[in-house]
Amino acid sequence: MEEKSSVRPPPGNAIRLHNEPWLLTPGPLTTAASVKQSMLRDWGSWDGDFCELTAELRGEVLSIANASPSDFTCIPVQGSGTFVVEAMLGTLLARDSKTLVLANGAYGKRCAETLTYLGRDHVVLDKGDYLPPRGEEVTKILAADPAITHVVAIHCETSSGIQNPIEEIATAVYESGRHLLIDSMSGFGALPLRCGDVRFDAFVSSANKCIEGVPGFGFAVVRKTVLEASRGNSHSLSLDLHAQWEYMEKTGQWRFTPPTHTIAAFVEALRLHRLEGGAPGRLARYTRNRNSMVAGMRELGFETLLQDDWLSPIIVTFFNPADPRFEFRAFYNHLKDRGFIIYPGKLTVADSFRIGCIGRMNEQVMTELVAAVGDTLATMQVSKATAPAAALREREVLAAR
């Protein structure tokens, strides 16, 4: 399907197929019809045409990151985002390293769990679900523990929806003489992450997030000098970034069977990303989506987990209403029947649910969603969407720390 404009894509069948629901999640997400259609061709994994697709995506990702090919490389890795996070940690962290993990949700904790599996020494700064790690905290921890060699930060913690202040974290890390690895799984392609603005040794992201491709692979953007020094670090044959990079540089091919259809979809998604104005254009649309949706949900009485300063344009967490007639599974199913798939909460502090702002949709979709939420509350006979008083008190206390 040829699109005349990708800046504000229209809702409805113009971009969806088969009356599929809107995916209001942090990925997989709603994709353009042309992205779906690009998967209708089969590719030979060693064929020259497919190798050109791989080279194109590697170059385009570096361009989005403003990363010079002489200094950085892009390495795609089969599997979900967690696969490439583990590949980054297992390859770039030497076995005698020590890492500070900045956690404020499930994905920071998953990084720490991965390091435990890998047998890499680490400590965790856990800020809970409400607050981001700040640069001054990082500086103090690094000053107190000279054994720490690396810091791992989450760009956007989608379990809560926090957009972490990656620029000030990076400044603190490198002023302290350490190295920064970034999980930008749900941020890259929309949130700012450009060489020259943010310093890092590596970051990872996934095909099915802000680039608006489909699941099947992730990718790492790594400083070449760091990658060259990482030979032999990896615990894994298939997750060795150095080996994957070396093989791709020599042959243009993947070491093992690649997700060919997903790669083709990603290259088409990159084309649409360029048409929309790159990361700034995509960020602007996602921000409009968030603002429209949050305003509408608040009018219905819902409370966001986070204060406005930390609300990301990627996904927003809402407290479940206190009304005893509210039950999440019924709420979810009613919305699904109306064409919207939302996301359950992933917090330990309170019952919640999440609504994503990313994917091939605009404010009109968000307006329709809010109307569907209002209809659903009426169907459930939930008179007020007010959050439990205890959850609101806890939010205020923790956010004031």
BELBEL-V197129 format. One line per field, one symbol per residue. phi: phi as a letter, one per 40 degrees, with the letter a starting at -180 (. if undefined). psi: psi as a letter, one per 30 degrees, with the letter a starting at -180 (. if undefined). burial: 1 if it has 16 or more other C-alpha atoms within 10 Angstrom, else 0. Layout:
phi = ???
psi = ???
burial = ???
//
This chain:
phi = .cbcabcbcccgccbbbffcccccbchdacbcdcccccccbcbccbcccccccccccccccccccfbcccbbbbbcbchcdccccccccccccccbcbbcccbaicccccccccccdcgccabbcbcgcbbccbdcccdcccccbcccbbbbbccbcccbgcccccccccccccccgbbbbbcbdbbchbccabdhbbcacabbabcbbccgcbciababbbccccccccdgcccbccbcccccccccccbgbccbdccdccccccccccccccccggccccccccccdccccccccccchcbccbcddbccccabcbccccdcccbdccddccccccgbbbbccbbbcacaabbcbbhcabcccccccdccccccdcccfccbcdcddcccccdcccccc
psi = kkkekgeikllaffflkhhllkjilgkllkllefeeffgfkkkkfgkeeeeeeeeeeeeeeeeeghkkfffllkjkkkaleeefeeeeefefjlfglkkjkjkhaeeeeeeeeeeeefgkkllkjjgaffllkleeeeeeeeefiffkflkkkkejjfffgkjkieeeeeeeeffggakkkkjhegekfekkikkfekklelllalfhbffhallfllkkjkkeeeeeffkfekfkefgjeeeeeeeeeefgllelklieeeeeeeeeeeeeeeffgaeeeeeeeeeeeeeeeeeeeeefflkkellefgklgekkkkkklfkffkkeeeeeeeeefggkjakllhlfflkllkklfllilaeeeeeeeeeeeeeeeeefhjekgklkeeeeeeeeeeff.
burial = 00000111111000110000111111111111111101100010100001101100111111011010000111111111111111111111111001111111111111110110010111011111111111100110010000011111111111111111111011111101011111111111111111100011111111111111111111111111011001101100001111111101000111100111111111111111111101101111111111111101100101111100011111111111110001010011011101111111111001111111111111111111110111011000010011110011001000100
//
